[in-house]
Amino acid sequence: MSDISELSFEAAFEELETIVDRLESGQLTLDASVSLFERGRQLAAHCQAILDNAELRVTQIDENSLSNGE
């Protein structure tokens, strides 16, 4: 597994989807399930941070456009 902070949104989301599928399969041990759940929570937080940053950038662009009279 790669370092989460280095993953793009798309790569992190894809890995998160894979984890959800594996957890839903019911074929994992409890320890494996807990480990995957923890990784999934970290991936979800990483994806949310990327989305929050993108939203902030869009808001700033929009505010700059309005202040410039565009």
LONU-501518 format. One record per atom (N, C-alpha, C, CB): residue number from 0; atom name; x, y, z. Coordinates in steps of 0.02 Angstrom, whole numbers, plus 50000, padded with zeros to 5 digits. Glycine has a CB too. Layout:
BEGIN
(NUM, 'CA', (X, Y, Z)),
...
REM end
This chain:
BEGIN
(0, 'N', (50042, 49941, 50000)),
(0, 'CA', (50000, 50000, 50000)),
(0, 'C', (50044, 50062, 50000)),
(0, 'CB', (49952, 50000, 50061)),
(1, 'N', (50025, 50110, 49960)),
(1, 'CA', (50066, 50170, 49954)),
(1, 'C', (50047, 50221, 50007)),
(1, 'CB', (50058, 50199, 49884)),
(2, 'N', (50090, 50271, 50014)),
(2, 'CA', (50078, 50325, 50061)),
(2, 'C', (50018, 50365, 50038)),
(2, 'CB', (50141, 50372, 50068)),
(3, 'N', (49969, 50371, 50080)),
(3, 'CA', (49905, 50403, 50062)),
(3, 'C', (49916, 50475, 50039)),
(3, 'CB', (49856, 50401, 50120)),
(4, 'N', (49961, 50511, 50072)),
(4, 'CA', (49970, 50582, 50056)),
(4, 'C', (49996, 50592, 49985)),
(4, 'CB', (50019, 50613, 50105)),
(5, 'N', (50024, 50540, 49955)),
(5, 'CA', (50050, 50546, 49886)),
(5, 'C', (49999, 50527, 49833)),
(5, 'CB', (50112, 50503, 49879)),
(6, 'N', (49941, 50501, 49854)),
(6, 'CA', (49891, 50478, 49806)),
(6, 'C', (49850, 50536, 49778)),
(6, 'CB', (49844, 50427, 49839)),
(7, 'N', (49834, 50532, 49715)),
(7, 'CA', (49787, 50579, 49685)),
(7, 'C', (49718, 50563, 49711)),
(7, 'CB', (49790, 50577, 49607)),
(8, 'N', (49671, 50609, 49701)),
(8, 'CA', (49602, 50596, 49722)),
(8, 'C', (49576, 50532, 49689)),
(8, 'CB', (49557, 50656, 49704)),
(9, 'N', (49588, 50526, 49624)),
(9, 'CA', (49562, 50469, 49587)),
(9, 'C', (49590, 50403, 49612)),
(9, 'CB', (49579, 50477, 49513)),
(10, 'N', (49656, 50401, 49626)),
(10, 'CA', (49687, 50340, 49650)),
(10, 'C', (49662, 50322, 49720)),
(10, 'CB', (49764, 50347, 49651)),
(11, 'N', (49656, 50373, 49763)),
(11, 'CA', (49632, 50361, 49831)),
(11, 'C', (49560, 50337, 49830)),
(11, 'CB', (49638, 50424, 49874)),
(12, 'N', (49519, 50367, 49788)),
(12, 'CA', (49448, 50348, 49784)),
(12, 'C', (49441, 50277, 49757)),
(12, 'CB', (49409, 50397, 49740)),
(13, 'N', (49482, 50260, 49708)),
(13, 'CA', (49480, 50192, 49680)),
(13, 'C', (49500, 50140, 49732)),
(13, 'CB', (49528, 50187, 49619)),
(14, 'N', (49552, 50155, 49771)),
(14, 'CA', (49572, 50109, 49824)),
(14, 'C', (49517, 50104, 49877)),
(14, 'CB', (49638, 50133, 49856)),
(15, 'N', (49485, 50160, 49892)),
(15, 'CA', (49431, 50160, 49941)),
(15, 'C', (49373, 50116, 49917)),
(15, 'CB', (49406, 50231, 49954)),
(16, 'N', (49356, 50121, 49854)),
(16, 'CA', (49303, 50078, 49826)),
(16, 'C', (49321, 50004, 49831)),
(16, 'CB', (49290, 50096, 49753)),
(17, 'N', (49384, 49988, 49818)),
(17, 'CA', (49408, 49919, 49824)),
(17, 'C', (49401, 49894, 49896)),
(17, 'CB', (49481, 49912, 49800)),
(18, 'N', (49419, 49937, 49943)),
(18, 'CA', (49414, 49918, 50014)),
(18, 'C', (49342, 49906, 50033)),
(18, 'CB', (49444, 49973, 50058)),
(19, 'N', (49297, 49949, 50011)),
(19, 'CA', (49226, 49940, 50026)),
(19, 'C', (49202, 49873, 49998)),
(19, 'CB', (49184, 49998, 49997)),
(20, 'N', (49220, 49858, 49937)),
(20, 'CA', (49200, 49793, 49907)),
(20, 'C', (49226, 49734, 49948)),
(20, 'CB', (49226, 49788, 49834)),
(21, 'N', (49289, 49738, 49969)),
(21, 'CA', (49318, 49683, 50008)),
(21, 'C', (49283, 49676, 50076)),
(21, 'CB', (49392, 49695, 50018)),
(22, 'N', (49269, 49733, 50108)),
(22, 'CA', (49235, 49731, 50173)),
(22, 'C', (49164, 49703, 50166)),
(22, 'CB', (49232, 49800, 50204)),
(23, 'N', (49130, 49722, 50112)),
(23, 'CA', (49062, 49698, 50102)),
(23, 'C', (49059, 49624, 50083)),
(23, 'CB', (49028, 49739, 50047)),
(24, 'N', (49114, 49596, 50060)),
(24, 'CA', (49115, 49526, 50040)),
(24, 'C', (49106, 49479, 50100)),
(24, 'CB', (49180, 49510, 50004)),
(25, 'N', (49125, 49502, 50159)),
(25, 'CA', (49119, 49461, 50218)),
(25, 'C', (49169, 49404, 50221)),
(25, 'CB', (49051, 49433, 50221)),
(26, 'N', (49220, 49405, 50178)),
(26, 'CA', (49269, 49350, 50175)),
(26, 'C', (49332, 49363, 50215)),
(26, 'CB', (49287, 49338, 50103)),
(27, 'N', (49335, 49419, 50250)),
(27, 'CA', (49396, 49438, 50286)),
(27, 'C', (49392, 49419, 50360)),
(27, 'CB', (49409, 49513, 50279)),
(28, 'N', (49450, 49410, 50390)),
(28, 'CA', (49452, 49400, 50462)),
(28, 'C', (49436, 49466, 50496)),
(28, 'CB', (49522, 49373, 50485)),
(29, 'N', (49423, 49463, 50560)),
(29, 'CA', (49408, 49525, 50598)),
(29, 'C', (49468, 49572, 50596)),
(29, 'CB', (49390, 49508, 50670)),
(30, 'N', (49528, 49545, 50607)),
(30, 'CA', (49588, 49588, 50606)),
(30, 'C', (49598, 49621, 50538)),
(30, 'CB', (49650, 49547, 50624)),
(31, 'N', (49589, 49583, 50485)),
(31, 'CA', (49597, 49610, 50417)),
(31, 'C', (49543, 49663, 50404)),
(31, 'CB', (49593, 49555, 50365)),
(32, 'N', (49483, 49650, 50427)),
(32, 'CA', (49428, 49698, 50418)),
(32, 'C', (49443, 49764, 50454)),
(32, 'CB', (49362, 49668, 50443)),
(33, 'N', (49467, 49758, 50515)),
(33, 'CA', (49483, 49819, 50554)),
(33, 'C', (49540, 49858, 50521)),
(33, 'CB', (49502, 49800, 50627)),
(34, 'N', (49590, 49823, 50498)),
(34, 'CA', (49646, 49857, 50464)),
(34, 'C', (49623, 49892, 50400)),
(34, 'CB', (49702, 49806, 50447)),
(35, 'N', (49582, 49857, 50361)),
(35, 'CA', (49557, 49888, 50299)),
(35, 'C', (49511, 49946, 50314)),
(35, 'CB', (49519, 49836, 50257)),
(36, 'N', (49470, 49939, 50367)),
(36, 'CA', (49425, 49994, 50386)),
(36, 'C', (49466, 50056, 50405)),
(36, 'CB', (49381, 49973, 50445)),
(37, 'N', (49520, 50046, 50442)),
(37, 'CA', (49564, 50102, 50462)),
(37, 'C', (49594, 50135, 50400)),
(37, 'CB', (49619, 50077, 50509)),
(38, 'N', (49618, 50095, 50354)),
(38, 'CA', (49646, 50122, 50291)),
(38, 'C', (49592, 50160, 50252)),
(38, 'CB', (49677, 50066, 50247)),
(39, 'N', (49533, 50132, 50251)),
(39, 'CA', (49477, 50165, 50217)),
(39, 'C', (49460, 50232, 50247)),
(39, 'CB', (49416, 50121, 50218)),
(40, 'N', (49461, 50237, 50313)),
(40, 'CA', (49447, 50301, 50346)),
(40, 'C', (49501, 50352, 50328)),
(40, 'CB', (49444, 50292, 50423)),
(41, 'N', (49563, 50330, 50325)),
(41, 'CA', (49618, 50376, 50306)),
(41, 'C', (49610, 50398, 50234)),
(41, 'CB', (49686, 50341, 50316)),
(42, 'N', (49592, 50352, 50190)),
(42, 'CA', (49581, 50370, 50120)),
(42, 'C', (49523, 50418, 50113)),
(42, 'CB', (49569, 50307, 50078)),
(43, 'N', (49469, 50407, 50150)),
(43, 'CA', (49411, 50451, 50146)),
(43, 'C', (49430, 50521, 50170)),
(43, 'CB', (49353, 50423, 50189)),
(44, 'N', (49468, 50525, 50223)),
(44, 'CA', (49490, 50591, 50248)),
(44, 'C', (49535, 50626, 50197)),
(44, 'CB', (49528, 50582, 50315)),
(45, 'N', (49578, 50588, 50164)),
(45, 'CA', (49622, 50616, 50113)),
(45, 'C', (49581, 50643, 50054)),
(45, 'CB', (49672, 50563, 50088)),
(46, 'N', (49532, 50604, 50032)),
(46, 'CA', (49489, 50626, 49977)),
(46, 'C', (49451, 50689, 49997)),
(46, 'CB', (49439, 50570, 49958)),
(47, 'N', (49425, 50691, 50058)),
(47, 'CA', (49388, 50750, 50081)),
(47, 'C', (49432, 50811, 50083)),
(47, 'CB', (49358, 50737, 50150)),
(48, 'N', (49494, 50803, 50105)),
(48, 'CA', (49541, 50860, 50107)),
(48, 'C', (49554, 50886, 50037)),
(48, 'CB', (49607, 50839, 50141)),
(49, 'N', (49562, 50841, 49989)),
(49, 'CA', (49573, 50863, 49920)),
(49, 'C', (49512, 50900, 49893)),
(49, 'CB', (49590, 50802, 49874)),
(50, 'N', (49453, 50874, 49907)),
(50, 'CA', (49391, 50907, 49886)),
(50, 'C', (49383, 50975, 49919)),
(50, 'CB', (49330, 50864, 49901)),
(51, 'N', (49399, 50979, 49983)),
(51, 'CA', (49394, 51043, 50019)),
(51, 'C', (49441, 51094, 49988)),
(51, 'CB', (49410, 51034, 50094)),
(52, 'N', (49502, 51073, 49971)),
(52, 'CA', (49551, 51118, 49941)),
(52, 'C', (49527, 51141, 49872)),
(52, 'CB', (49619, 51083, 49935)),
(53, 'N', (49499, 51096, 49833)),
(53, 'CA', (49473, 51115, 49767)),
(53, 'C', (49415, 51165, 49774)),
(53, 'CB', (49449, 51052, 49728)),
(54, 'N', (49372, 51153, 49822)),
(54, 'CA', (49316, 51200, 49833)),
(54, 'C', (49342, 51269, 49853)),
(54, 'CB', (49268, 51173, 49887)),
(55, 'N', (49392, 51271, 49895)),
(55, 'CA', (49422, 51335, 49915)),
(55, 'C', (49451, 51371, 49855)),
(55, 'CB', (49476, 51324, 49969)),
(56, 'N', (49486, 51334, 49813)),
(56, 'CA', (49516, 51365, 49753)),
(56, 'C', (49462, 51393, 49707)),
(56, 'CB', (49559, 51313, 49715)),
(57, 'N', (49408, 51356, 49697)),
(57, 'CA', (49354, 51379, 49654)),
(57, 'C', (49322, 51442, 49684)),
(57, 'CB', (49301, 51324, 49644)),
(58, 'N', (49312, 51442, 49749)),
(58, 'CA', (49284, 51500, 49782)),
(58, 'C', (49328, 51561, 49774)),
(58, 'CB', (49273, 51486, 49857)),
(59, 'N', (49394, 51552, 49782)),
(59, 'CA', (49440, 51607, 49773)),
(59, 'C', (49440, 51633, 49702)),
(59, 'CB', (49510, 51585, 49794)),
(60, 'N', (49437, 51588, 49654)),
(60, 'CA', (49434, 51609, 49584)),
(60, 'C', (49371, 51649, 49571)),
(60, 'CB', (49437, 51548, 49536)),
(61, 'N', (49316, 51625, 49598)),
(61, 'CA', (49252, 51659, 49589)),
(61, 'C', (49253, 51728, 49622)),
(61, 'CB', (49195, 51618, 49618)),
(62, 'N', (49281, 51733, 49682)),
(62, 'CA', (49286, 51797, 49716)),
(62, 'C', (49330, 51845, 49678)),
(62, 'CB', (49312, 51787, 49787)),
(63, 'N', (49386, 51820, 49651)),
(63, 'CA', (49431, 51863, 49612)),
(63, 'C', (49397, 51887, 49549)),
(63, 'CB', (49495, 51824, 49594)),
(64, 'N', (49357, 51845, 49518)),
(64, 'CA', (49321, 51866, 49457)),
(64, 'C', (49271, 51920, 49473)),
(64, 'CB', (49286, 51805, 49426)),
(65, 'N', (49237, 51914, 49528)),
(65, 'CA', (49187, 51964, 49548)),
(65, 'C', (49220, 52030, 49566)),
(65, 'CB', (49146, 51939, 49606)),
(66, 'N', (49278, 52027, 49601)),
(66, 'CA', (49311, 52089, 49622)),
(66, 'C', (49344, 52124, 49563)),
(66, 'CB', (49363, 52074, 49676)),
(67, 'N', (49358, 52088, 49510)),
(67, 'CA', (49389, 52117, 49450)),
(67, 'C', (49336, 52141, 49400)),
(67, 'CB', (49435, 52067, 49416)),
(68, 'N', (49273, 52132, 49417)),
(68, 'CA', (49220, 52155, 49373)),
(68, 'C', (49208, 52110, 49314)),
(68, 'CB', (49235, 52222, 49349)),
(69, 'N', (49228, 52048, 49318)),
(69, 'CA', (49219, 52002, 49262)),
(69, 'C', (49152, 51969, 49265)),
(69, 'CB', (49273, 51950, 49261)),
REM end
